[in-house]
Amino acid sequence: MMLCQTLTMGSGREFRYALIDQLPNKNNKGKFMTRKENDKAIATLLKHWHVFPNSEILDCCSGDGHLVEQLESQVSWKAHGGDISSRTFWFDAASYEHWDGYGQTDYVITNPPSNKVMQILPLAKDFSNFGVAMLLGLNFLEPCKSRVNWLIKNPISKIILIAGDSKTAWFVWDKMTANQEIIVEPFEKENE
């Protein structure tokens, strides 16, 4: 059973979304980051990518909503999250209809499922005003058939490697610059 609700965004714009009574039983075999790893990843992204104050940020694959909580705790950002498995804000990030219903957002910052990246990324880029940041596996750099043409037309602005994480990085498509850079976050000395 699916019920529709209306969410009023900070900009006054309304978005209709579905509340799910029963969700399908998923056997998710993906690797999830712990909250501490996730906090470090978000802090690293925000250290190296300027997000304008008072911006609206969408995490279109928000899962349990931790990334949204972290973004909301930052100064003057309006963060929203939705996910295909969410009971509160059901959002299919691979669906044009959902993006079209939601409308433009300033930024998309998310950690999408690896098997849906190329369905989600073009939509996220089209519906963001300033840019997209996705936490992806480093194997995203492999020029496979499903993404090579899109990446040639839409070059990555930044790749932010996170200290201590040899498998993932932030991939940023910043609409405000044509520059490209790779940033390696150094290890920090741990306090005792």
Backbone torsions as a table, in degrees:
resi	resn	phi	psi	omega
1	MET	NA	136.1	-177.8
2	MET	-125.4	126.1	176.9
3	LEU	-111.3	142.5	179.1
4	CYS	-97.5	141.2	176.0
5	GLN	-128.6	165.0	175.8
6	THR	-119.1	130.8	177.8
7	LEU	-108.7	126.6	177.1
8	THR	-96.5	120.6	-178.5
9	MET	-78.1	166.5	178.9
10	GLY	-57.7	-28.7	-179.3
11	SER	-80.8	-1.0	-178.0
12	GLY	90.5	-8.3	179.8
13	ARG	-73.5	142.1	179.1
14	GLU	-105.1	145.2	179.4
15	PHE	-133.4	126.7	177.3
16	ARG	-86.9	136.6	178.9
17	TYR	-142.5	169.2	-175.1
18	ALA	-107.1	138.8	169.2
19	LEU	-97.0	130.2	-176.0
20	ILE	-99.4	127.8	178.3
21	ASP	-77.0	-44.6	178.0
22	GLN	-131.7	129.5	178.8
23	LEU	-98.9	147.5	176.8
24	PRO	-64.2	148.3	177.6
25	ASN	-78.2	114.4	-177.6
26	LYS	-104.3	141.2	172.6
27	ASN	-104.1	85.6	-174.9
28	ASN	-86.2	117.2	-177.4
29	LYS	-102.9	8.1	-178.8
30	GLY	-71.6	159.7	177.7
31	LYS	-89.0	128.9	177.7
32	PHE	-108.7	147.9	178.4
33	MET	-82.5	148.7	172.4
34	THR	-71.9	166.7	178.5
35	ARG	-60.1	-39.0	-179.8
36	LYS	-64.9	-43.9	177.9
37	GLU	-64.5	-40.6	179.7
38	ASN	-64.5	-43.9	177.8
39	ASP	-58.9	-43.2	179.7
40	LYS	-64.6	-41.7	-180.0
41	ALA	-63.4	-44.0	-180.0
42	ILE	-65.3	-44.7	178.9
43	ALA	-60.3	-39.9	179.3
44	THR	-64.5	-44.8	178.6
45	LEU	-59.0	-49.8	-174.9
46	LEU	-70.2	-21.0	175.4
47	LYS	-71.7	-31.2	-172.5
48	HIS	-112.4	-1.5	179.6
49	TRP	-135.4	118.4	-178.0
50	HIS	-76.1	122.5	174.4
51	VAL	-111.0	122.3	-175.6
52	PHE	-60.5	143.5	175.4
53	PRO	-59.5	154.6	178.6
54	ASN	60.8	24.1	-179.6
55	SER	-85.0	153.9	172.9
56	GLU	-97.5	126.6	-177.5
57	ILE	-120.4	133.9	176.2
58	LEU	-113.8	128.1	166.7
59	ASP	-102.5	100.5	-172.9
60	CYS	-79.6	-5.7	177.3
61	CYS	-132.7	59.8	-165.9
62	SER	-79.0	-11.9	178.1
63	GLY	53.4	-119.7	-179.5
64	ASP	-82.5	-0.7	174.6
65	GLY	87.6	8.4	-176.4
66	HIS	-64.0	-42.1	179.2
67	LEU	-61.3	-40.6	177.9
68	VAL	-62.2	-44.1	177.9
69	GLU	-58.1	-44.3	-180.0
70	GLN	-64.1	-42.8	-179.9
71	LEU	-67.5	-38.9	179.1
72	GLU	-66.1	-27.3	-179.1
73	SER	-75.6	-11.9	178.0
74	GLN	-80.8	166.8	-175.6
75	VAL	-66.1	125.4	164.9
76	SER	52.4	34.0	174.1
77	TRP	-107.4	146.7	175.1
78	LYS	-106.7	104.7	-177.0
79	ALA	-105.0	138.5	177.7
80	HIS	-131.3	148.7	178.6
81	GLY	-135.6	149.7	175.3
82	GLY	-151.4	157.3	-176.9
83	ASP	-156.2	153.9	178.7
84	ILE	-67.2	-19.3	179.5
85	SER	-105.5	9.8	-176.5
86	SER	-83.1	143.3	175.6
87	ARG	-88.9	-14.8	-175.8
88	THR	-105.1	-39.0	-178.2
89	PHE	-137.6	86.2	-175.8
90	TRP	-76.5	120.6	-176.0
91	PHE	-140.1	117.9	177.1
92	ASP	-93.4	98.8	-174.5
93	ALA	-66.9	-13.5	177.8
94	ALA	-93.6	6.6	-176.9
95	SER	-110.6	120.8	177.0
96	TYR	-57.2	-39.2	-177.9
97	GLU	-59.7	-38.6	178.9
98	HIS	-68.6	-42.5	177.9
99	TRP	-64.4	-43.1	-179.3
100	ASP	-63.5	-38.9	177.1
101	GLY	-67.9	-36.2	178.9
102	TYR	-74.0	-42.3	-179.8
103	GLY	88.0	-171.7	-177.5
104	GLN	-66.1	147.4	172.3
105	THR	-134.0	159.2	-178.6
106	ASP	-69.5	-48.5	-177.4
107	TYR	-136.7	152.6	167.8
108	VAL	-119.8	122.0	176.8
109	ILE	-128.1	120.1	-172.6
110	THR	-158.0	166.2	174.8
111	ASN	-123.3	84.8	-172.4
112	PRO	-78.7	161.9	173.0
113	PRO	-66.2	136.9	-173.3
114	SER	-62.0	-28.3	-178.6
115	ASN	-81.4	-1.2	-179.4
116	LYS	-121.6	3.4	-173.2
117	VAL	-54.5	-47.8	-175.1
118	MET	-77.6	-8.4	169.7
119	GLN	-86.0	-33.3	-174.9
120	ILE	-88.2	-43.8	-172.0
121	LEU	-56.3	-49.7	179.4
122	PRO	-60.8	-36.9	178.0
123	LEU	-67.9	-44.4	179.4
124	ALA	-60.0	-42.8	-179.8
125	LYS	-66.5	-42.3	179.9
126	ASP	-64.3	-36.3	-175.1
127	PHE	-96.6	6.9	175.3
128	SER	-103.9	142.2	178.9
129	ASN	-79.4	-39.5	-172.1
130	PHE	-115.5	-23.6	178.5
131	GLY	158.6	174.9	-176.8
132	VAL	-131.9	137.9	170.7
133	ALA	-127.2	127.1	178.9
134	MET	-126.4	133.8	174.5
135	LEU	-86.6	109.6	-172.6
136	LEU	-129.1	160.6	173.0
137	GLY	-68.4	147.6	179.8
138	LEU	-62.3	-19.4	177.4
139	ASN	-67.6	-7.8	174.9
140	PHE	-61.6	-22.7	179.7
141	LEU	-73.9	-14.1	177.7
142	GLU	-64.4	127.9	-176.2
143	PRO	-80.1	64.8	-178.5
144	CYS	-78.7	162.6	-173.1
145	LYS	-56.0	-35.8	-174.7
146	SER	-71.8	-15.0	-176.6
147	ARG	-133.5	-10.8	-172.4
148	VAL	-59.8	-45.7	-179.0
149	ASN	-65.6	-40.0	178.9
150	TRP	-64.7	-42.1	-179.4
151	LEU	-67.6	-32.4	176.4
152	ILE	-64.7	-41.2	-179.9
153	LYS	-79.9	-20.3	-176.2
154	ASN	-132.0	72.8	-175.3
155	PRO	-63.3	148.1	178.2
156	ILE	-70.7	132.8	178.9
157	SER	-80.6	-43.4	-178.3
158	LYS	-142.3	143.6	166.2
159	ILE	-120.6	120.0	-177.0
160	ILE	-112.6	107.4	179.2
161	LEU	-83.4	134.2	-175.3
162	ILE	-99.4	126.7	-179.4
163	ALA	-55.9	132.5	177.1
164	GLY	86.2	-5.1	179.6
165	ASP	-118.2	106.8	-175.7
166	SER	-93.0	4.3	-175.0
167	LYS	-119.0	-19.3	-177.2
168	THR	-130.2	161.1	177.1
169	ALA	-156.4	161.9	171.8
170	TRP	-83.9	129.5	173.6
171	PHE	-110.0	123.6	-173.8
172	VAL	-119.6	133.0	171.1
173	TRP	-114.2	97.8	-175.2
174	ASP	-97.3	117.0	-177.5
175	LYS	-76.9	-5.4	-177.1
176	MET	-95.4	-1.9	-178.8
177	THR	-147.8	152.7	174.0
178	ALA	-101.4	-2.7	-179.6
179	ASN	-67.9	154.9	173.8
180	GLN	-129.1	137.4	177.9
181	GLU	-152.4	154.2	173.0
182	ILE	-114.5	127.4	-177.9
183	ILE	-115.7	129.0	176.4
184	VAL	-108.8	114.4	179.2
185	GLU	-75.6	120.8	-179.1
186	PRO	-72.8	156.7	174.0
187	PHE	-67.0	141.9	174.8
188	GLU	-102.2	144.9	176.2
189	LYS	-71.4	133.1	-178.9
190	GLU	-80.2	137.2	176.6
191	ASN	-79.9	144.7	179.7
192	GLU	-87.7	NA	NA
